[in-house]
């Protein structure tokens, strides 16, 4: 019975994940196969792999796509954990040691990431065949980090749900403090979303380290810092989504208060400023004040745009992540033309207009599968 946890988790989560997303995988398979002449398909994909192996920019885009796919996987697994029929896991799986749980979840995440891992390992082989040795090592390490971080998240989440009454020490310490409206979500993060917050900040650190390592020869270029900040914004996408869920669940009555739309928008801006405080400290410690302000505004404008898009999309994680990926690719290429001030302005204006138009409309709700 040593394989019990992995075997059961495989039947519940892996098979369920592929059944729930069979249509999506079929679409991508047909797209990858049908996008080119069948006679040229091998050369096409070999060229594509060599492109992102030899180009740090393309590699960063691919890493961003893999990260979004991993977030989607984590969202599915976390949602299934809360399903009533899976409650037995809280008692049975927690009878195993943490190391055994981590091992089982790591294997499960490898199964779920199999499409990405397969393509990534083929790219590694192609890179080695063409004498690219550093990038294949980075790709292999990145895939392992995605699986390991997901396994750590699942283990902490499952154990936290058992001991869900434990509050953050910081929340206890600040219980007597005045709490402005814009700070409420931060307290919610410290109390209920400590694991997603920790994962997000870990991803931010990995993004910063990886980007400046890959672009070491041009690290003084503002576009490199802009790409890192853009990726940091994507890493915070789940926390942005959870903020909207928090407002719909606990703060829906606020819309009846006589508070102007401009002030509500400002409250959201301050919330995300607090959320990005660690990244802000790093920006001002590394860059001159003018560039640091621009980079911080870039990250904030990205989060504000993602926040207001949920008004239109609704609490639909699948569709939301598609928008996140599309915006990431679009803004990434715009940043290549050194148009950071334009991107900041467009993001803020677009997010404010969406806020004005849709804030009081009922948000489309999607039942979790």
N, C-alpha and C positions, 0 to 999 in steps of 0.2 A: 504493500500500500504506500510505498515511498513516493510514488508519482501521483498520489491522490489529488493534491491541490492543483497541480498543473493540468491534469486530465479533466477535472471538473471545470476549472476556469476556461479551458479551451472550448468545452462544449457550450458553456454559457455565453462567453464574450466573443471568442474568435469566430465561431460559426454564426453567431447572431449578428456580428458586425458585417461579415461578408454577405449574409442573406439580406440584411437591411440596405446594403449599398451595392447590391448586384447590378442594378441599372446604371449607377455611376461608373462602376468599373468597366461595364460593357461599352459605355459611351467612350471612355478614354482609350480602351483597347481598339475600338473601331477607328477612333481619331488617329491614333499612333500608327495603325496599319494602313488606313485609307488615305492618309494625308499625302502620300507620294505613290509613284508608280511601284507596284510590287517588285519589279525587277531591280529597283534602286533602294529598296527599303533598308537593306543591311548597310550600304554605303551612307545612306541618309543618317541613320542613327549613329554610325561610327563617327561621322563628321560632327554631329550634334554633341556627342560625348567629348570628342577632342576639343570642341569649342569651349565647353565649360571647364574642362580640365586645364586648358592652357590660358584661359582668361579669368582673372579674379572677379571681374564684374559679373560675368555669366555664372560663375560658381556661387557668388553671393545670391543671385536670383534663384538658382536651383535650391540653395540651402533655405531660402525664405519659403519656397513652395513646399519643401519637405517639412519645415517647421509648422506651416499651416495645416498640412495633412496630419501631423502628429497631434496638434491641438484638437483637430476634429476627432481623432481616435480617442483622445483623453476625455473629450466631452461625452462621447458615446458610452465609454466604460463607466465614467462617473455617474451618468444618468441611469445606467442599468443597475448600478450598486444600490440606488435608492428605490428600485422597483420592489413592491411587496414580496414577490416570489423569490427574491434574492436575499431576503433578510437572514436566512440561515447561515450565510457566509460570515456575518458579523460574529457568530459564535463558533462555528466550526473552523474557519480559516484562522481565526485569532488564537486557536489552541496550538498552532505551530509557532516556532520561533520567528523573530523578525527576519533573520537571515534566510530562512526557508521561504517566507512570504516574498521577500525581495527576489529570490531566485525564481520562484514560480511566476511572479508578475513580469520579470525580465523576459522569460521565455515566451509568455503570452504576448508581450508587446512586440517581440521579434516576429511572431506569427502575424500580428496585425499589420506590422510595417513591411511585410514580405514583398509587396509590389515595389516599394521604394528601395528596400535592401537589394532586391534582385537587380534592379536597374543600376543601383549604385555600385554593386560588386562587378557587374559587367563593365561599367565605366572604369573601375579600378584596374581591371585586367587590360582594357584598351590603353589606359594611361601608361601602365608598366610596359606594354608591348611597344609603345612609342617613346619610351625612355623619359616619362614624367614620373618621378618617384615621390616628390614631396606632396603633391596634390592628392594622389591616391591614399596616402597615409592620413591626410586631413579628412578626406571623405569617409574613410573607414572609421576614424575616431569619432567624427560627428555623428554617424549612424549609431554607434555604440552609446554615445552620450544621450541621444534622443531616447533610446530604449531604456537606459539606466535612469534618466530623469523621470520618465513616465512610470517606471516600476516604483521608484521612490515615492512619487505622488500617490499612486494607488495604495501603497502600503500605509502611508501616513493618513490618507483619507479614510481608509477602512477602519484603522485604529482610532482615529479622531471621532468617527461617528459613534463608536462604542462609548467613548468618554466625552461626549459632546457637551457636558455641563461645565467643563473646564474653561474658564475665561482667560483671556490674555492678561498677563501681569500688568501690562501697560494700561489696559482698559480698567482694571481694578484700581490702579494707582491714580488714574485721572477721573474716577467716578464722581468726585465733588467739583470738577471743573465745569465752567460754562462751555456749552457745545454749540457753536454757531451752526447754522443749517449746512453750510458747505463742508463741515467737518464730519457730519454724521456717517457718510459712507466710509471715511477713513477709519472711524471706530468700528464699523461693521467689518472692514477688512481685517483689523487687528483681532477681532473676536471670532469671526466665522471663516475668513478667507486667508488664514495665515499660510496655508500650504500653497495655494495658487499665487499668492503674493511672493513667497520665497522662490518659487519656480520662476516667476517673471523676472525677479531681480537677478537670479542666477543666469537666466537667458540673456539679460542685458549685459551682464559682465562678460559672458562668452562672446556675444556679438561684438562688443567693443574690442576685446582682446583679439578676436579672429580678424576683424576688418583691418585693424592697424598692423597686424602681423602680415596679412596678405598684401597690403599696400604700403609696406615699410618704406619703399623708395620714393613714394609721393605722399607721405603722411601729413605733410604741411599743406597739402591741397585742401581747400575748404570743402570740396565735393566729397572727399573721403569721409570727413566728419559728418557731412550731410547724409551720406548713405548709412553711416552707423546710426545716426539719430532716427532716420526713417525706419530702419530695422527695429530699433528700440520701440518705436511707436507700434509696429506690428506685434512685437512681443507682449505689449500691454493690451492687445485687442480683447482678450478674454476678460480682463478686469473691467474694461469699458462696458462690455456686454453685461457683466454681472452688476454693474452700477445701475443699468436700466432695469434689470430684474429686481434689484433691491428697491428702486423707486416705485415700481409697479406693485410690488408685494407689500411694502411697509409705508410708503409715503404718498400714495395716490391722493390722499386727502389734501395734500399741499396745493394742488391745482385749484382748490376752492378759496385759497387765501388771496387777499388783495395785494399780490406781489407782481410787479411789472415783469414782462417777458425779458426785458434787458437785465434786470436784477437776477432772474433765474439763470440766464445765460452766464452772468458773471459768477454766480455761485458754482456752476459746473466748472468754469475756468479755474477758480480757486481750488476746487477739489482735485483737479488733475495736476495743478501746480504742486500741491502737497504730495500727491502720488509720485510725482517725478522728482521729488526733493533729492534723493541720492544721486540721480543722474545729473541734476542741476549743479550739485556740489562738484561733481567730477568735471563738468564742462567748464566751470569758472576756475577750477584749479589747473586746467590744461591749456585753455585758449585765452586770448585777449578778451576783455569784457565785451567789446562790440560783437565779435564773432560768437562768443558764448551766449549772449542774449538772442542772437538770430537762431542759433541751434536749439535753444530751449523753446523759443517761440515756434520753431518748426515742429518739434515734438508735441507741444501743446495744441497747435492747430490741427495736427494729424488726429489726436485723440478727440478733439472737439468735433471734427468732421465724422469720425466713426461713431461718436455718441449720438449725434443728430440723425445719422443714417438709420439708426435703430428705430427712430420714430416712424420711418417709412417702411422699413423691412419688417419690423415686429420682432418678437423674441423667437427668431428662427435662426439657430446657430449655423445650419448648413448654408443658407442663403447669405448670412452675414459674413461667413468666412470666404465665400466667393467674392463678395464685394471687397473684403480686405485684401485678397490676393490681387484683384484687378487694380485697386488703388495703389498698392505697393509697386506693381510693375509700371503703371502710368507715371507716378511721381518719381520713381527711380530714374526713368529716362529723361524726364523734365529736369531733374537735378543735374544731369550730365551737362546741361547747357548753362550752368551757373545761374539759375533763376530762383535761388532760394527765397529772396524777398517776395517774388511774384507768387511762389507756391504758398508761402505763409499767408499773404493777402487773400488769395483765392480760397484757401481752406477756411479761413476765418469768416469771410463774407458768405461763402456757400453754407457753412454750418449755421451762421446766424439767420440767414434767410429761411433755411429749413426749420430752424427752431421757431421762428415767427409763424411759419405757416402750419406746422404740424404739432406743436407742443400740446394744444388742447384737444387734439383728435384722439380717439380711442386707438391704442396701439394694437395692431394685429397680434393675436396670440396663437402660438403653435404648441400643440400637445407633444411632450417629449415621447419619443418611441421607446 
